[in-house]
Amino acid sequence: MPARVTSSGKDIAIQKLPWITEHDVTAFSPYPAQDGTFGALFQLDDHGRVVLDTLSVERRGGFLFVLINGRMITELQIDKRVSDGKIYIPSGLTAADVELMKKQWRLLGQRKR
């Protein structure tokens, strides 16, 4: 799929099939961002943690594109190994996105459903 790296303006191609999906998320913690949108910290399950760790080692220097509900939310440059299974999205989520996520995942710190 075609995409544009915002930081460089460079056109690139991204894979159609995601490496990490909503099925890999176990919990999240949303917060209001300075630009009026929301950001969130996502906690991945064991499968997602291993995939993120592998991606962060094998694709260092590359980009991880975050799409939610078919919208490009952000691009994250892979600059170090990520082995804790957490993905931090600084901003770009709407209040409606957060409400839908609350229906699917628990908030960080809450007991498992």
PyRosetta script that sets phi, psi and omega in degrees:
from pyrosetta import init, pose_from_sequence

init()
pose = pose_from_sequence("MPARVTSSGKDIAIQKLPWITEHDVTAFSPYPAQDGTFGALFQLDDHGRVVLDTLSVERRGGFLFVLINGRMITELQIDKRVSDGKIYIPSGLTAADVELMKKQWRLLGQRKR")
pose.set_psi(1, 139.4)
pose.set_omega(1, 177.8)
pose.set_phi(2, -74.2)
pose.set_psi(2, 145.2)
pose.set_omega(2, 176.7)
pose.set_phi(3, -151.9)
pose.set_psi(3, 162.7)
pose.set_omega(3, 177.9)
pose.set_phi(4, -122.0)
pose.set_psi(4, 128.9)
pose.set_omega(4, 175.4)
pose.set_phi(5, -76.5)
pose.set_psi(5, 115.5)
pose.set_omega(5, -175.2)
pose.set_phi(6, -61.3)
pose.set_psi(6, -43.1)
pose.set_omega(6, -175.1)
pose.set_phi(7, -64.6)
pose.set_psi(7, -31.6)
pose.set_omega(7, -177.4)
pose.set_phi(8, -112.7)
pose.set_psi(8, -14.8)
pose.set_omega(8, -176.8)
pose.set_phi(9, 75.5)
pose.set_psi(9, 8.3)
pose.set_omega(9, -176.7)
pose.set_phi(10, -80.2)
pose.set_psi(10, 135.2)
pose.set_omega(10, 174.5)
pose.set_phi(11, -83.6)
pose.set_psi(11, 133.6)
pose.set_omega(11, -179.6)
pose.set_phi(12, -138.0)
pose.set_psi(12, 177.5)
pose.set_omega(12, 173.9)
pose.set_phi(13, -117.1)
pose.set_psi(13, 138.2)
pose.set_omega(13, 176.2)
pose.set_phi(14, -117.5)
pose.set_psi(14, 156.5)
pose.set_omega(14, -179.8)
pose.set_phi(15, -68.0)
pose.set_psi(15, 144.0)
pose.set_omega(15, 179.0)
pose.set_phi(16, -73.3)
pose.set_psi(16, -37.2)
pose.set_omega(16, -179.1)
pose.set_phi(17, -91.8)
pose.set_psi(17, 127.4)
pose.set_omega(17, -178.4)
pose.set_phi(18, -75.2)
pose.set_psi(18, 149.5)
pose.set_omega(18, 174.7)
pose.set_phi(19, -80.1)
pose.set_psi(19, -34.7)
pose.set_omega(19, 180.0)
pose.set_phi(20, -124.2)
pose.set_psi(20, 132.9)
pose.set_omega(20, -179.1)
pose.set_phi(21, -124.9)
pose.set_psi(21, -179.5)
pose.set_omega(21, 178.2)
pose.set_phi(22, -61.1)
pose.set_psi(22, -22.3)
pose.set_omega(22, 179.2)
pose.set_phi(23, -71.2)
pose.set_psi(23, -17.6)
pose.set_omega(23, -179.9)
pose.set_phi(24, -89.8)
pose.set_psi(24, -7.8)
pose.set_omega(24, -178.4)
pose.set_phi(25, -90.2)
pose.set_psi(25, 134.0)
pose.set_omega(25, 176.8)
pose.set_phi(26, -108.3)
pose.set_psi(26, -29.4)
pose.set_omega(26, -178.0)
pose.set_phi(27, -160.3)
pose.set_psi(27, 165.0)
pose.set_omega(27, 177.6)
pose.set_phi(28, -151.9)
pose.set_psi(28, 164.3)
pose.set_omega(28, 178.2)
pose.set_phi(29, -136.8)
pose.set_psi(29, 104.3)
pose.set_omega(29, -179.8)
pose.set_phi(30, -84.5)
pose.set_psi(30, 159.2)
pose.set_omega(30, 176.1)
pose.set_phi(31, -155.4)
pose.set_psi(31, 153.7)
pose.set_omega(31, 177.7)
pose.set_phi(32, -73.6)
pose.set_psi(32, 133.3)
pose.set_omega(32, 177.4)
pose.set_phi(33, -92.5)
pose.set_psi(33, 164.2)
pose.set_omega(33, -177.5)
pose.set_phi(34, -66.9)
pose.set_psi(34, -23.9)
pose.set_omega(34, -177.2)
pose.set_phi(35, -87.9)
pose.set_psi(35, 8.9)
pose.set_omega(35, 179.1)
pose.set_phi(36, 92.5)
pose.set_psi(36, -8.1)
pose.set_omega(36, 175.8)
pose.set_phi(37, -94.0)
pose.set_psi(37, -164.5)
pose.set_omega(37, 176.5)
pose.set_phi(38, -123.2)
pose.set_psi(38, 151.3)
pose.set_omega(38, 170.6)
pose.set_phi(39, -116.0)
pose.set_psi(39, 174.2)
pose.set_omega(39, 179.8)
pose.set_phi(40, -161.1)
pose.set_psi(40, 153.7)
pose.set_omega(40, 170.9)
pose.set_phi(41, -107.5)
pose.set_psi(41, 125.9)
pose.set_omega(41, -179.3)
pose.set_phi(42, -108.5)
pose.set_psi(42, 132.3)
pose.set_omega(42, 175.4)
pose.set_phi(43, -101.7)
pose.set_psi(43, 126.6)
pose.set_omega(43, -178.4)
pose.set_phi(44, -95.8)
pose.set_psi(44, 157.0)
pose.set_omega(44, 173.8)
pose.set_phi(45, -76.8)
pose.set_psi(45, -175.7)
pose.set_omega(45, -177.0)
pose.set_phi(46, -60.4)
pose.set_psi(46, -41.7)
pose.set_omega(46, 179.2)
pose.set_phi(47, -62.1)
pose.set_psi(47, -49.4)
pose.set_omega(47, 179.8)
pose.set_phi(48, -61.7)
pose.set_psi(48, -37.8)
pose.set_omega(48, 179.1)
pose.set_phi(49, -62.8)
pose.set_psi(49, -43.9)
pose.set_omega(49, 179.5)
pose.set_phi(50, -66.0)
pose.set_psi(50, -42.3)
pose.set_omega(50, 179.1)
pose.set_phi(51, -63.6)
pose.set_psi(51, -45.2)
pose.set_omega(51, 179.3)
pose.set_phi(52, -63.1)
pose.set_psi(52, -41.3)
pose.set_omega(52, 177.7)
pose.set_phi(53, -61.2)
pose.set_psi(53, -46.4)
pose.set_omega(53, 179.8)
pose.set_phi(54, -62.4)
pose.set_psi(54, -47.0)
pose.set_omega(54, 178.6)
pose.set_phi(55, -59.5)
pose.set_psi(55, -42.3)
pose.set_omega(55, -176.1)
pose.set_phi(56, -69.1)
pose.set_psi(56, -21.5)
pose.set_omega(56, 176.7)
pose.set_phi(57, -89.2)
pose.set_psi(57, -49.4)
pose.set_omega(57, -174.5)
pose.set_phi(58, -76.0)
pose.set_psi(58, -27.1)
pose.set_omega(58, -175.2)
pose.set_phi(59, -114.7)
pose.set_psi(59, 27.0)
pose.set_omega(59, -179.5)
pose.set_phi(60, -56.5)
pose.set_psi(60, 135.6)
pose.set_omega(60, -176.4)
pose.set_phi(61, 91.4)
pose.set_psi(61, -15.4)
pose.set_omega(61, 178.5)
pose.set_phi(62, -86.4)
pose.set_psi(62, -167.6)
pose.set_omega(62, -178.4)
pose.set_phi(63, -123.5)
pose.set_psi(63, 146.4)
pose.set_omega(63, 172.3)
pose.set_phi(64, -111.3)
pose.set_psi(64, 118.5)
pose.set_omega(64, -179.0)
pose.set_phi(65, -97.8)
pose.set_psi(65, 131.3)
pose.set_omega(65, -178.6)
pose.set_phi(66, -105.9)
pose.set_psi(66, 118.4)
pose.set_omega(66, 177.4)
pose.set_phi(67, -115.8)
pose.set_psi(67, 133.0)
pose.set_omega(67, 177.2)
pose.set_phi(68, -131.4)
pose.set_psi(68, 127.3)
pose.set_omega(68, -176.6)
pose.set_phi(69, 53.7)
pose.set_psi(69, 37.1)
pose.set_omega(69, 177.3)
pose.set_phi(70, 79.2)
pose.set_psi(70, 1.7)
pose.set_omega(70, 179.5)
pose.set_phi(71, -104.7)
pose.set_psi(71, 139.1)
pose.set_omega(71, 173.7)
pose.set_phi(72, -73.2)
pose.set_psi(72, 118.4)
pose.set_omega(72, -178.7)
pose.set_phi(73, -93.8)
pose.set_psi(73, -47.5)
pose.set_omega(73, -178.6)
pose.set_phi(74, -162.6)
pose.set_psi(74, 167.3)
pose.set_omega(74, 172.6)
pose.set_phi(75, -122.1)
pose.set_psi(75, 136.6)
pose.set_omega(75, -179.7)
pose.set_phi(76, -118.9)
pose.set_psi(76, 123.3)
pose.set_omega(76, 176.7)
pose.set_phi(77, -79.3)
pose.set_psi(77, 132.1)
pose.set_omega(77, -179.0)
pose.set_phi(78, -84.1)
pose.set_psi(78, 105.4)
pose.set_omega(78, -175.7)
pose.set_phi(79, -115.4)
pose.set_psi(79, -6.4)
pose.set_omega(79, 178.1)
pose.set_phi(80, -159.0)
pose.set_psi(80, 166.9)
pose.set_omega(80, 178.5)
pose.set_phi(81, -69.8)
pose.set_psi(81, 135.3)
pose.set_omega(81, 178.3)
pose.set_phi(82, -120.4)
pose.set_psi(82, 103.6)
pose.set_omega(82, -175.9)
pose.set_phi(83, -112.7)
pose.set_psi(83, 1.3)
pose.set_omega(83, -177.4)
pose.set_phi(84, -90.6)
pose.set_psi(84, -3.6)
pose.set_omega(84, 177.8)
pose.set_phi(85, 74.3)
pose.set_psi(85, 24.7)
pose.set_omega(85, -179.9)
pose.set_phi(86, -119.4)
pose.set_psi(86, 134.7)
pose.set_omega(86, 176.2)
pose.set_phi(87, -118.7)
pose.set_psi(87, 126.5)
pose.set_omega(87, -178.8)
pose.set_phi(88, -105.0)
pose.set_psi(88, 120.7)
pose.set_omega(88, 177.1)
pose.set_phi(89, -107.0)
pose.set_psi(89, 113.0)
pose.set_omega(89, -172.7)
pose.set_phi(90, -68.7)
pose.set_psi(90, -32.4)
pose.set_omega(90, -177.9)
pose.set_phi(91, -170.5)
pose.set_psi(91, 178.8)
pose.set_omega(91, 174.6)
pose.set_phi(92, 108.1)
pose.set_psi(92, -9.2)
pose.set_omega(92, 179.5)
pose.set_phi(93, -87.7)
pose.set_psi(93, 144.3)
pose.set_omega(93, 176.9)
pose.set_phi(94, -92.0)
pose.set_psi(94, 166.1)
pose.set_omega(94, 175.6)
pose.set_phi(95, -60.6)
pose.set_psi(95, -36.7)
pose.set_omega(95, 178.1)
pose.set_phi(96, -64.8)
pose.set_psi(96, -39.8)
pose.set_omega(96, 176.3)
pose.set_phi(97, -58.3)
pose.set_psi(97, -46.8)
pose.set_omega(97, -177.7)
pose.set_phi(98, -63.0)
pose.set_psi(98, -41.6)
pose.set_omega(98, 179.8)
pose.set_phi(99, -64.0)
pose.set_psi(99, -40.6)
pose.set_omega(99, 176.6)
pose.set_phi(100, -64.7)
pose.set_psi(100, -39.2)
pose.set_omega(100, 179.6)
pose.set_phi(101, -65.6)
pose.set_psi(101, -35.9)
pose.set_omega(101, 178.9)
pose.set_phi(102, -63.4)
pose.set_psi(102, -28.8)
pose.set_omega(102, 177.8)
pose.set_phi(103, -75.3)
pose.set_psi(103, -25.3)
pose.set_omega(103, -175.1)
pose.set_phi(104, -98.8)
pose.set_psi(104, -37.3)
pose.set_omega(104, -174.7)
pose.set_phi(105, -125.6)
pose.set_psi(105, 155.5)
pose.set_omega(105, 175.4)
pose.set_phi(106, -79.4)
pose.set_psi(106, 159.0)
pose.set_omega(106, 173.7)
pose.set_phi(107, -79.6)
pose.set_psi(107, 144.1)
pose.set_omega(107, 177.1)
pose.set_phi(108, -55.4)
pose.set_psi(108, 136.1)
pose.set_omega(108, -178.8)
pose.set_phi(109, 95.9)
pose.set_psi(109, -17.1)
pose.set_omega(109, 176.6)
pose.set_phi(110, -85.9)
pose.set_psi(110, 155.2)
pose.set_omega(110, 176.5)
pose.set_phi(111, -67.7)
pose.set_psi(111, 155.1)
pose.set_omega(111, 177.2)
pose.set_phi(112, -64.6)
pose.set_psi(112, 145.2)
pose.set_omega(112, -179.6)
pose.set_phi(113, -76.5)
pose.dump_pdb("model.pdb")
